[in-house]
Amino acid sequence: MNTITLLQPSRIVFGSGCAPDAAEFLAQFSVKRVLLVSGSSVRERLGDVRTALSKSGIEVVDASPIDREPTCAMFEVVLQQ
């Protein structure tokens, strides 16, 4: 298995309607592409996030919906896409 390093965020923001603000934050760091991981129950509600990311010039890579706690094997599949 390849080595995978996950870094914990230094900033966590939560609250009603704040998700699209992530695009502005990511753009400050010249992020070009993000992997969007979600469950099928919220997938259709992420349109505002996708739109904000696109307007900021950030490509969105969608992972297949994950409806349970992800395993390392599931993560490996997404990395191969």
ROZA-592148 format. One record per atom (N, C-alpha, C, O, CB): residue number from 0; residue in one letter; atom name; x, y, z. Coordinates in Angstrom, 1 decimal, m for minus. Glycine has a CB too. Layout:
BEGIN
DOLO_NUM_A_CA_X_Y_Z .
...
end
This chain:
BEGIN
DOLO_0_M_N_0.8_m1.2_0.0 .
DOLO_0_M_CA_0.0_0.0_0.0 .
DOLO_0_M_C_0.9_1.2_0.0 .
DOLO_0_M_O_1.9_1.3_0.7 .
DOLO_0_M_CB_m1.0_0.0_1.2 .
DOLO_1_N_N_0.5_2.2_m0.8 .
DOLO_1_N_CA_1.2_3.5_m0.8 .
DOLO_1_N_C_1.0_4.2_0.6 .
DOLO_1_N_O_0.0_4.1_1.2 .
DOLO_1_N_CB_0.7_4.4_m1.9 .
DOLO_2_T_N_2.0_5.0_0.9 .
DOLO_2_T_CA_1.8_5.8_2.2 .
DOLO_2_T_C_0.8_7.0_1.9 .
DOLO_2_T_O_0.9_7.6_0.9 .
DOLO_2_T_CB_3.2_6.4_2.6 .
DOLO_3_I_N_0.0_7.2_2.9 .
DOLO_3_I_CA_m1.0_8.3_2.8 .
DOLO_3_I_C_m0.9_9.1_4.1 .
DOLO_3_I_O_m0.9_8.6_5.2 .
DOLO_3_I_CB_m2.5_7.7_2.6 .
DOLO_4_T_N_m0.8_10.4_3.9 .
DOLO_4_T_CA_m0.6_11.3_5.0 .
DOLO_4_T_C_m1.9_12.2_5.1 .
DOLO_4_T_O_m2.2_12.9_4.1 .
DOLO_4_T_CB_0.6_12.1_4.9 .
DOLO_5_L_N_m2.6_12.2_6.2 .
DOLO_5_L_CA_m3.7_13.1_6.4 .
DOLO_5_L_C_m3.4_14.1_7.4 .
DOLO_5_L_O_m2.9_13.8_8.5 .
DOLO_5_L_CB_m5.0_12.3_6.8 .
DOLO_6_L_N_m3.6_15.4_7.1 .
DOLO_6_L_CA_m3.3_16.4_8.0 .
DOLO_6_L_C_m4.6_17.0_8.6 .
DOLO_6_L_O_m5.6_17.1_7.9 .
DOLO_6_L_CB_m2.6_17.6_7.3 .
DOLO_7_Q_N_m4.7_17.2_9.9 .
DOLO_7_Q_CA_m5.8_17.8_10.5 .
DOLO_7_Q_C_m5.9_19.3_10.2 .
DOLO_7_Q_O_m4.9_19.9_10.2 .
DOLO_7_Q_CB_m5.8_17.5_12.1 .
DOLO_8_P_N_m7.1_19.8_10.0 .
DOLO_8_P_CA_m7.2_21.2_9.7 .
DOLO_8_P_C_m6.9_22.1_10.9 .
DOLO_8_P_O_m7.2_21.7_12.0 .
DOLO_8_P_CB_m8.6_21.5_9.1 .
DOLO_9_S_N_m6.3_23.2_10.6 .
DOLO_9_S_CA_m6.0_24.2_11.7 .
DOLO_9_S_C_m7.2_25.1_11.9 .
DOLO_9_S_O_m7.3_25.8_12.9 .
DOLO_9_S_CB_m4.8_25.0_11.4 .
DOLO_10_R_N_m8.2_25.0_11.0 .
DOLO_10_R_CA_m9.4_25.8_11.1 .
DOLO_10_R_C_m10.6_25.0_10.8 .
DOLO_10_R_O_m10.6_24.3_9.8 .
DOLO_10_R_CB_m9.3_27.1_10.1 .
DOLO_11_I_N_m11.6_25.0_11.6 .
DOLO_11_I_CA_m12.9_24.3_11.4 .
DOLO_11_I_C_m14.0_25.4_11.5 .
DOLO_11_I_O_m14.1_26.1_12.5 .
DOLO_11_I_CB_m13.1_23.1_12.4 .
DOLO_12_V_N_m14.8_25.5_10.5 .
DOLO_12_V_CA_m15.9_26.4_10.5 .
DOLO_12_V_C_m17.2_25.6_10.3 .
DOLO_12_V_O_m17.3_24.8_9.5 .
DOLO_12_V_CB_m15.7_27.5_9.3 .
DOLO_13_F_N_m18.2_26.0_11.1 .
DOLO_13_F_CA_m19.5_25.3_10.9 .
DOLO_13_F_C_m20.6_26.3_11.2 .
DOLO_13_F_O_m20.4_27.2_12.0 .
DOLO_13_F_CB_m19.6_24.1_11.8 .
DOLO_14_G_N_m21.8_26.0_10.6 .
DOLO_14_G_CA_m22.9_26.8_10.8 .
DOLO_14_G_C_m23.7_26.8_9.5 .
DOLO_14_G_O_m23.3_26.4_8.5 .
DOLO_14_G_CB_m22.5_28.3_11.2 .
DOLO_15_S_N_m25.0_27.3_9.6 .
DOLO_15_S_CA_m25.9_27.2_8.5 .
DOLO_15_S_C_m25.4_28.1_7.4 .
DOLO_15_S_O_m25.1_29.3_7.5 .
DOLO_15_S_CB_m27.2_27.7_9.0 .
DOLO_16_G_N_m25.2_27.5_6.2 .
DOLO_16_G_CA_m24.9_28.2_5.0 .
DOLO_16_G_C_m23.4_28.5_4.8 .
DOLO_16_G_O_m23.1_29.3_3.9 .
DOLO_16_G_CB_m25.6_29.4_4.9 .
DOLO_17_C_N_m22.5_28.0_5.6 .
DOLO_17_C_CA_m21.1_28.4_5.6 .
DOLO_17_C_C_m20.3_27.6_4.6 .
DOLO_17_C_O_m19.1_28.0_4.3 .
DOLO_17_C_CB_m20.5_28.4_6.9 .
DOLO_18_A_N_m20.8_26.5_4.2 .
DOLO_18_A_CA_m20.0_25.5_3.3 .
DOLO_18_A_C_m19.4_26.2_2.0 .
DOLO_18_A_O_m18.2_26.0_1.7 .
DOLO_18_A_CB_m20.8_24.4_2.9 .
DOLO_19_P_N_m20.2_27.0_1.3 .
DOLO_19_P_CA_m19.6_27.6_0.1 .
DOLO_19_P_C_m18.4_28.6_0.4 .
DOLO_19_P_O_m17.6_28.8_m0.5 .
DOLO_19_P_CB_m20.7_28.4_m0.6 .
DOLO_20_D_N_m18.3_29.1_1.6 .
DOLO_20_D_CA_m17.2_29.9_2.0 .
DOLO_20_D_C_m15.9_29.2_1.9 .
DOLO_20_D_O_m14.8_29.8_1.9 .
DOLO_20_D_CB_m17.4_30.5_3.4 .
DOLO_21_A_N_m15.9_27.9_1.9 .
DOLO_21_A_CA_m14.7_27.1_1.8 .
DOLO_21_A_C_m13.9_27.4_0.5 .
DOLO_21_A_O_m12.7_27.4_0.5 .
DOLO_21_A_CB_m15.0_25.6_1.9 .
DOLO_22_A_N_m14.7_27.7_m0.5 .
DOLO_22_A_CA_m14.0_28.0_m1.8 .
DOLO_22_A_C_m13.1_29.2_m1.7 .
DOLO_22_A_O_m12.0_29.2_m2.2 .
DOLO_22_A_CB_m15.1_28.3_m2.9 .
DOLO_23_E_N_m13.5_30.3_m1.1 .
DOLO_23_E_CA_m12.7_31.5_m0.9 .
DOLO_23_E_C_m11.5_31.2_m0.1 .
DOLO_23_E_O_m10.3_31.6_m0.4 .
DOLO_23_E_CB_m13.5_32.6_m0.2 .
DOLO_24_F_N_m11.7_30.4_1.0 .
DOLO_24_F_CA_m10.6_30.0_1.9 .
DOLO_24_F_C_m9.5_29.1_1.1 .
DOLO_24_F_O_m8.3_29.4_1.2 .
DOLO_24_F_CB_m11.1_29.2_3.1 .
DOLO_25_L_N_m10.0_28.2_0.3 .
DOLO_25_L_CA_m9.1_27.3_m0.4 .
DOLO_25_L_C_m8.4_28.1_m1.5 .
DOLO_25_L_O_m7.2_27.8_m1.8 .
DOLO_25_L_CB_m9.9_26.2_m1.1 .
DOLO_26_A_N_m9.1_29.0_m2.2 .
DOLO_26_A_CA_m8.4_29.8_m3.2 .
DOLO_26_A_C_m7.3_30.7_m2.7 .
DOLO_26_A_O_m6.3_30.9_m3.4 .
DOLO_26_A_CB_m9.5_30.8_m3.9 .
DOLO_27_Q_N_m7.3_31.1_m1.4 .
DOLO_27_Q_CA_m6.2_31.8_m0.8 .
DOLO_27_Q_C_m4.9_31.0_m0.8 .
DOLO_27_Q_O_m3.8_31.6_m0.8 .
DOLO_27_Q_CB_m6.6_32.2_0.6 .
DOLO_28_F_N_m5.0_29.7_m0.8 .
DOLO_28_F_CA_m3.9_28.8_m0.8 .
DOLO_28_F_C_m3.6_28.2_m2.2 .
DOLO_28_F_O_m2.8_27.3_m2.3 .
DOLO_28_F_CB_m4.1_27.7_0.2 .
DOLO_29_S_N_m4.2_28.8_m3.2 .
DOLO_29_S_CA_m4.0_28.4_m4.6 .
DOLO_29_S_C_m4.3_26.9_m4.9 .
DOLO_29_S_O_m3.7_26.3_m5.7 .
DOLO_29_S_CB_m2.5_28.6_m5.0 .
DOLO_30_V_N_m5.3_26.4_m4.2 .
DOLO_30_V_CA_m5.8_25.1_m4.4 .
DOLO_30_V_C_m6.4_25.0_m5.8 .
DOLO_30_V_O_m7.2_25.9_m6.1 .
DOLO_30_V_CB_m6.8_24.7_m3.3 .
DOLO_31_K_N_m6.1_24.0_m6.5 .
DOLO_31_K_CA_m6.6_23.8_m7.9 .
DOLO_31_K_C_m7.6_22.7_m8.0 .
DOLO_31_K_O_m8.5_22.8_m8.9 .
DOLO_31_K_CB_m5.4_23.5_m8.8 .
DOLO_32_R_N_m7.6_21.8_m7.1 .
DOLO_32_R_CA_m8.6_20.7_m7.2 .
DOLO_32_R_C_m8.9_20.1_m5.8 .
DOLO_32_R_O_m8.0_20.0_m4.9 .
DOLO_32_R_CB_m8.0_19.5_m8.1 .
DOLO_33_V_N_m10.1_19.8_m5.6 .
DOLO_33_V_CA_m10.5_19.2_m4.3 .
DOLO_33_V_C_m11.3_17.8_m4.6 .
DOLO_33_V_O_m11.9_17.7_m5.6 .
DOLO_33_V_CB_m11.4_20.1_m3.5 .
DOLO_34_L_N_m11.1_16.9_m3.6 .
DOLO_34_L_CA_m11.9_15.7_m3.7 .
DOLO_34_L_C_m13.1_15.9_m2.7 .
DOLO_34_L_O_m12.9_16.1_m1.5 .
DOLO_34_L_CB_m11.0_14.4_m3.2 .
DOLO_35_L_N_m14.3_15.8_m3.3 .
DOLO_35_L_CA_m15.5_16.0_m2.6 .
DOLO_35_L_C_m16.1_14.6_m2.2 .
DOLO_35_L_O_m16.5_13.8_m3.0 .
DOLO_35_L_CB_m16.5_16.8_m3.4 .
DOLO_36_V_N_m16.1_14.3_m0.9 .
DOLO_36_V_CA_m16.6_13.0_m0.4 .
DOLO_36_V_C_m17.8_13.3_0.4 .
DOLO_36_V_O_m17.8_14.1_1.3 .
DOLO_36_V_CB_m15.5_12.3_0.5 .
DOLO_37_S_N_m18.9_12.6_0.1 .
DOLO_37_S_CA_m20.1_12.8_0.8 .
DOLO_37_S_C_m21.0_11.5_0.8 .
DOLO_37_S_O_m20.7_10.6_0.0 .
DOLO_37_S_CB_m20.9_14.0_0.3 .
DOLO_38_G_N_m22.0_11.5_1.6 .
DOLO_38_G_CA_m23.0_10.4_1.5 .
DOLO_38_G_C_m24.0_10.7_0.5 .
DOLO_38_G_O_m24.2_11.9_0.2 .
DOLO_38_G_CB_m23.6_10.1_2.9 .
DOLO_39_S_N_m24.8_9.7_0.1 .
DOLO_39_S_CA_m25.8_10.0_m0.9 .
DOLO_39_S_C_m26.9_10.8_m0.4 .
DOLO_39_S_O_m27.6_11.5_m1.2 .
DOLO_39_S_CB_m26.4_8.6_m1.4 .
DOLO_40_S_N_m27.2_10.8_0.9 .
DOLO_40_S_CA_m28.2_11.6_1.5 .
DOLO_40_S_C_m28.0_13.1_1.4 .
DOLO_40_S_O_m29.0_13.9_1.5 .
DOLO_40_S_CB_m28.5_11.2_2.9 .
DOLO_41_V_N_m26.8_13.6_1.3 .
DOLO_41_V_CA_m26.5_15.0_1.2 .
DOLO_41_V_C_m25.9_15.4_m0.1 .
DOLO_41_V_O_m25.7_16.6_m0.4 .
DOLO_41_V_CB_m25.5_15.4_2.3 .
DOLO_42_R_N_m25.7_14.5_m1.0 .
DOLO_42_R_CA_m25.0_14.8_m2.3 .
DOLO_42_R_C_m25.7_15.8_m3.1 .
DOLO_42_R_O_m25.1_16.7_m3.6 .
DOLO_42_R_CB_m24.9_13.5_m3.1 .
DOLO_43_E_N_m27.1_15.8_m3.2 .
DOLO_43_E_CA_m27.8_16.7_m4.0 .
DOLO_43_E_C_m27.9_18.1_m3.3 .
DOLO_43_E_O_m28.2_19.1_m4.0 .
DOLO_43_E_CB_m29.2_16.2_m4.2 .
DOLO_44_R_N_m27.5_18.2_m2.1 .
DOLO_44_R_CA_m27.5_19.5_m1.4 .
DOLO_44_R_C_m26.2_20.3_m1.5 .
DOLO_44_R_O_m26.0_21.3_m0.9 .
DOLO_44_R_CB_m27.8_19.3_0.1 .
DOLO_45_L_N_m25.2_19.7_m2.2 .
DOLO_45_L_CA_m23.9_20.4_m2.3 .
DOLO_45_L_C_m23.7_21.2_m3.6 .
DOLO_45_L_O_m22.6_21.6_m3.9 .
DOLO_45_L_CB_m22.8_19.3_m2.3 .
DOLO_46_G_N_m24.8_21.6_m4.2 .
DOLO_46_G_CA_m24.7_22.4_m5.4 .
DOLO_46_G_C_m24.1_23.7_m5.2 .
DOLO_46_G_O_m23.3_24.2_m6.0 .
DOLO_46_G_CB_m26.1_22.6_m6.0 .
DOLO_47_D_N_m24.4_24.4_m4.1 .
DOLO_47_D_CA_m23.8_25.7_m3.8 .
DOLO_47_D_C_m22.3_25.6_m3.6 .
DOLO_47_D_O_m21.6_26.5_m3.9 .
DOLO_47_D_CB_m24.5_26.3_m2.5 .
DOLO_48_V_N_m21.9_24.5_m3.0 .
DOLO_48_V_CA_m20.5_24.3_m2.7 .
DOLO_48_V_C_m19.8_24.1_m4.1 .
DOLO_48_V_O_m18.7_24.7_m4.3 .
DOLO_48_V_CB_m20.2_23.1_m1.8 .
DOLO_49_R_N_m20.3_23.3_m4.9 .
DOLO_49_R_CA_m19.7_23.0_m6.2 .
DOLO_49_R_C_m19.6_24.3_m7.0 .
DOLO_49_R_O_m18.6_24.6_m7.7 .
DOLO_49_R_CB_m20.5_22.0_m7.0 .
DOLO_50_T_N_m20.7_25.1_m7.0 .
DOLO_50_T_CA_m20.8_26.4_m7.8 .
DOLO_50_T_C_m19.7_27.3_m7.2 .
DOLO_50_T_O_m19.0_27.9_m8.0 .
DOLO_50_T_CB_m22.2_27.0_m7.7 .
DOLO_51_A_N_m19.6_27.5_m5.9 .
DOLO_51_A_CA_m18.6_28.4_m5.4 .
DOLO_51_A_C_m17.2_27.9_m5.7 .
DOLO_51_A_O_m16.3_28.8_m6.0 .
DOLO_51_A_CB_m18.8_28.4_m3.8 .
DOLO_52_L_N_m16.9_26.6_m5.6 .
DOLO_52_L_CA_m15.6_26.1_m6.0 .
DOLO_52_L_C_m15.3_26.4_m7.5 .
DOLO_52_L_O_m14.2_26.9_m7.8 .
DOLO_52_L_CB_m15.5_24.6_m5.7 .
DOLO_53_S_N_m16.2_26.1_m8.3 .
DOLO_53_S_CA_m16.0_26.4_m9.8 .
DOLO_53_S_C_m15.8_27.9_m10.1 .
DOLO_53_S_O_m14.9_28.2_m10.8 .
DOLO_53_S_CB_m17.2_25.9_m10.6 .
DOLO_54_K_N_m16.5_28.7_m9.4 .
DOLO_54_K_CA_m16.3_30.2_m9.6 .
DOLO_54_K_C_m15.0_30.6_m9.1 .
DOLO_54_K_O_m14.4_31.7_m9.6 .
DOLO_54_K_CB_m17.4_31.0_m8.9 .
DOLO_55_S_N_m14.4_29.9_m8.2 .
DOLO_55_S_CA_m13.1_30.2_m7.7 .
DOLO_55_S_C_m12.0_29.5_m8.5 .
DOLO_55_S_O_m10.8_29.6_m8.1 .
DOLO_55_S_CB_m12.9_29.8_m6.2 .
DOLO_56_G_N_m12.3_28.9_m9.6 .
DOLO_56_G_CA_m11.4_28.2_m10.4 .
DOLO_56_G_C_m10.8_26.9_m9.8 .
DOLO_56_G_O_m9.8_26.4_m10.2 .
DOLO_56_G_CB_m10.2_29.1_m10.7 .
DOLO_57_I_N_m11.6_26.3_m9.0 .
DOLO_57_I_CA_m11.2_25.0_m8.3 .
DOLO_57_I_C_m12.0_23.9_m8.9 .
DOLO_57_I_O_m13.2_23.9_m8.9 .
DOLO_57_I_CB_m11.4_25.1_m6.8 .
DOLO_58_E_N_m11.3_22.9_m9.4 .
DOLO_58_E_CA_m11.9_21.7_m10.0 .
DOLO_58_E_C_m12.4_20.8_m8.9 .
DOLO_58_E_O_m11.7_20.6_m7.9 .
DOLO_58_E_CB_m10.9_20.9_m10.9 .
DOLO_59_V_N_m13.6_20.2_m9.1 .
DOLO_59_V_CA_m14.2_19.3_m8.1 .
DOLO_59_V_C_m14.1_17.9_m8.6 .
DOLO_59_V_O_m14.6_17.6_m9.7 .
DOLO_59_V_CB_m15.6_19.7_m7.7 .
DOLO_60_V_N_m13.5_17.0_m7.9 .
DOLO_60_V_CA_m13.5_15.6_m8.2 .
DOLO_60_V_C_m14.4_14.9_m7.2 .
DOLO_60_V_O_m14.2_15.0_m6.0 .
DOLO_60_V_CB_m12.0_15.0_m8.1 .
DOLO_61_D_N_m15.5_14.3_m7.7 .
DOLO_61_D_CA_m16.5_13.7_m6.9 .
DOLO_61_D_C_m16.1_12.2_m6.6 .
DOLO_61_D_O_m15.9_11.5_m7.6 .
DOLO_61_D_CB_m17.9_13.8_m7.5 .
DOLO_62_A_N_m16.1_11.8_m5.4 .
DOLO_62_A_CA_m16.0_10.4_m5.0 .
DOLO_62_A_C_m17.3_9.8_m5.1 .
DOLO_62_A_O_m18.3_10.5_m5.0 .
DOLO_62_A_CB_m15.3_10.2_m3.6 .
DOLO_63_S_N_m17.4_8.5_m5.3 .
DOLO_63_S_CA_m18.7_7.8_m5.2 .
DOLO_63_S_C_m19.3_8.0_m3.8 .
DOLO_63_S_O_m18.5_8.1_m2.9 .
DOLO_63_S_CB_m18.5_6.3_m5.5 .
DOLO_64_P_N_m20.6_8.1_m3.7 .
DOLO_64_P_CA_m21.2_8.3_m2.4 .
DOLO_64_P_C_m20.7_7.2_m1.4 .
DOLO_64_P_O_m20.6_6.0_m1.7 .
DOLO_64_P_CB_m22.7_8.2_m2.5 .
DOLO_65_I_N_m20.4_7.6_m0.2 .
DOLO_65_I_CA_m20.0_6.8_0.9 .
DOLO_65_I_C_m21.0_6.9_2.0 .
DOLO_65_I_O_m21.1_7.9_2.6 .
DOLO_65_I_CB_m18.5_7.1_1.4 .
DOLO_66_D_N_m21.8_5.8_2.2 .
DOLO_66_D_CA_m22.9_5.8_3.2 .
DOLO_66_D_C_m22.6_5.1_4.5 .
DOLO_66_D_O_m23.5_4.7_5.3 .
DOLO_66_D_CB_m24.1_5.2_2.6 .
DOLO_67_R_N_m21.3_4.9_4.8 .
DOLO_67_R_CA_m20.9_4.3_6.1 .
DOLO_67_R_C_m19.5_4.8_6.4 .
DOLO_67_R_O_m18.8_5.5_5.5 .
DOLO_67_R_CB_m20.9_2.8_6.0 .
DOLO_68_E_N_m18.9_4.5_7.5 .
DOLO_68_E_CA_m17.6_4.9_7.8 .
DOLO_68_E_C_m16.6_4.3_6.8 .
DOLO_68_E_O_m16.6_3.1_6.6 .
DOLO_68_E_CB_m17.2_4.4_9.3 .
DOLO_69_P_N_m15.8_5.2_6.1 .
DOLO_69_P_CA_m15.0_4.7_5.0 .
DOLO_69_P_C_m13.8_3.9_5.6 .
DOLO_69_P_O_m13.3_4.1_6.7 .
DOLO_69_P_CB_m14.4_5.9_4.3 .
DOLO_70_T_N_m13.4_2.9_4.8 .
DOLO_70_T_CA_m12.3_2.1_5.1 .
DOLO_70_T_C_m11.1_2.5_4.2 .
DOLO_70_T_O_m11.2_3.3_3.3 .
DOLO_70_T_CB_m12.6_0.6_4.8 .
DOLO_71_C_N_m9.9_2.1_4.6 .
DOLO_71_C_CA_m8.7_2.4_3.8 .
DOLO_71_C_C_m8.9_1.9_2.4 .
DOLO_71_C_O_m8.5_2.5_1.4 .
DOLO_71_C_CB_m7.4_1.7_4.4 .
DOLO_72_A_N_m9.5_0.7_2.2 .
DOLO_72_A_CA_m9.7_0.1_0.9 .
DOLO_72_A_C_m10.6_1.1_0.0 .
DOLO_72_A_O_m10.4_1.2_m1.2 .
DOLO_72_A_CB_m10.4_m1.3_1.0 .
DOLO_73_M_N_m11.7_1.6_0.6 .
DOLO_73_M_CA_m12.5_2.6_m0.1 .
DOLO_73_M_C_m11.8_3.8_m0.5 .
DOLO_73_M_O_m11.9_4.3_m1.6 .
DOLO_73_M_CB_m13.8_3.0_0.8 .
DOLO_74_F_N_m10.9_4.3_0.3 .
DOLO_74_F_CA_m10.1_5.4_0.0 .
DOLO_74_F_C_m9.1_5.1_m1.1 .
DOLO_74_F_O_m8.9_6.0_m2.0 .
DOLO_74_F_CB_m9.3_5.9_1.3 .
DOLO_75_E_N_m8.6_3.9_m1.1 .
DOLO_75_E_CA_m7.7_3.5_m2.2 .
DOLO_75_E_C_m8.4_3.5_m3.6 .
DOLO_75_E_O_m7.8_3.9_m4.6 .
DOLO_75_E_CB_m7.1_2.1_m1.9 .
DOLO_76_V_N_m9.6_3.0_m3.6 .
DOLO_76_V_CA_m10.4_3.0_m4.8 .
DOLO_76_V_C_m10.6_4.4_m5.4 .
DOLO_76_V_O_m10.5_4.7_m6.6 .
DOLO_76_V_CB_m11.8_2.4_m4.6 .
DOLO_77_V_N_m10.9_5.4_m4.5 .
DOLO_77_V_CA_m11.1_6.8_m4.9 .
DOLO_77_V_C_m9.8_7.3_m5.5 .
DOLO_77_V_O_m9.8_8.1_m6.5 .
DOLO_77_V_CB_m11.6_7.6_m3.7 .
DOLO_78_L_N_m8.7_7.0_m4.9 .
DOLO_78_L_CA_m7.4_7.5_m5.3 .
DOLO_78_L_C_m7.0_7.0_m6.7 .
DOLO_78_L_O_m6.3_7.6_m7.5 .
DOLO_78_L_CB_m6.3_7.1_m4.4 .
DOLO_79_Q_N_m7.6_5.8_m7.1 .
DOLO_79_Q_CA_m7.3_5.2_m8.4 .
DOLO_79_Q_C_m8.2_5.9_m9.5 .
DOLO_79_Q_O_m7.9_5.7_m10.7 .
DOLO_79_Q_CB_m7.6_3.8_m8.4 .
DOLO_80_Q_N_m9.2_6.6_m9.2 .
DOLO_80_Q_CA_m10.1_7.2_m10.2 .
DOLO_80_Q_C_m9.4_8.4_m10.9 .
DOLO_80_Q_O_m10.0_9.0_m11.7 .
DOLO_80_Q_CB_m11.4_7.7_m9.5 .
end
